[in-house]
Amino acid sequence: MEDDSLDVLRFRERLGLPGIIDVHTHFMPERVLRKVWAYFDSVGPLTGMEWPITYRHEEEQRLALIRSFGVLRFTSMLYPHKPGMARWLNDWAAGFAARVPDCLHTATLFPEEGVEVYVKEAVESGARVFKSHLQVGAYDPNDPLLEPAWGLLAEAGVPVVMHCGSGPAPGRFTGPGPVGRLLARHPRLRLVVAHMGMPEYGEFLALAQAYPEVRLDTTMAFTDFSEGFAPFPAAERGRLADLGDRILLGTDFPNIPYPYVHQLEALERLGLGDAWLRAVCYRNAEALFGPVA
Ligand SMILES: [Zn+2]
């Protein structure tokens, strides 16, 4: 067992958790993942923010690693950057979930002709969670083409993990404004705000307070890396406690510039207590996705 796994094991044992549920991890077709890694390799020189990927391994090894951390359920977050890609990504993710049963069947969408059809097909074929990336996709969540898909997902109660905050780079449609308008029309949509809405933490926490079905994932938030460019405001800590049943562990494994356990330590050092940690790292996701078989 690698040192990383032992560190995670100690964290779990101290909390008495049977395992961890990580709602935000990336497994992708090899070709797509290589492109994502190339992007992170290039952001260093572009932004002055080096992003060395800790777990740049073959898929088999990445799966062995995440299991060695005691992660009992995870996702294969995929997202298109142009039309005509989502259906293909969804086919891949369905196949992945079929051969990797501890991965929740994940799907994605894009504003394009036919989106309602493939979203419906994905839900009917058992998709448990969707991913929407407003920065990479550069689309407005209020695009009329998406309207039936949001309605369908709200009705089906299928969570949508959405990268809607403006970190690490803003997009035309990131920020709380566009998502606020979406929720005003679809108040029951099970939106999971990725990265705690970084850097617009307060605004996205306010949306979660206004809409009981809105949740947030912790992906990369509170880590030394993110605190360096988008620090979580100390004044908002009370709201983290208040929303303790709506915060879900996410990590961005394997594309992270630090060891996996650092995300857990970053949550622990918020000082919100063991019950809060147990809820965030396991119970809240268990309540949302059902007990681990
Ligand atoms: Zn991610």
Residues whose N, C-alpha, C, O or C-beta is under 5 A from the ligand:
A	BS01	ZN	D252
